[in-house]
Amino acid sequence: MTETIGFILIVCGLIFDFSGCLGLVRLPDVYNRLQSSTKCVTLGTCLILLGAVFYNGINAVGIKAILCIWFIFMTSPTAAHAISRASHKAGYKLWKGSACDKYLEDRQGSLKKEDS
């Protein structure tokens, strides 16, 4: 039973990783691509690792997979935020179809407050 659950989790993780790879190819700008890749790494890879835990059980492999899941959940969103902020500060423009740029609005608002 646990092997079946592990197999299903691994397949779901592979589907998420595949959709993230498609997002890297199809999405228009660095921010959308970053969002797609972060989602696939965080959810897809963690599902694959969780599937490995269910498939192998709690042994050396399972404990390493759990540690990797914890590490990915802690670092992937933080790294994506840092890359996105650095891209914005470096001047990479949003896609012309983007609805708004809240970071730019916040930045301009703080500059106006400093001038006052």
Buried (B, 14 or more C-beta within 10 A) or exposed (E): EEEEBBEEBBEBBBEBBEBBBEBEEEBEBBBBBBBBBBBBBBBBBBBBBBBBBBBBEEEEBBEBBBEBBEEBEEEBBEEBEEBBEEBBEEEEEBEEEEEEBEBEEEEEEEEEEEEE
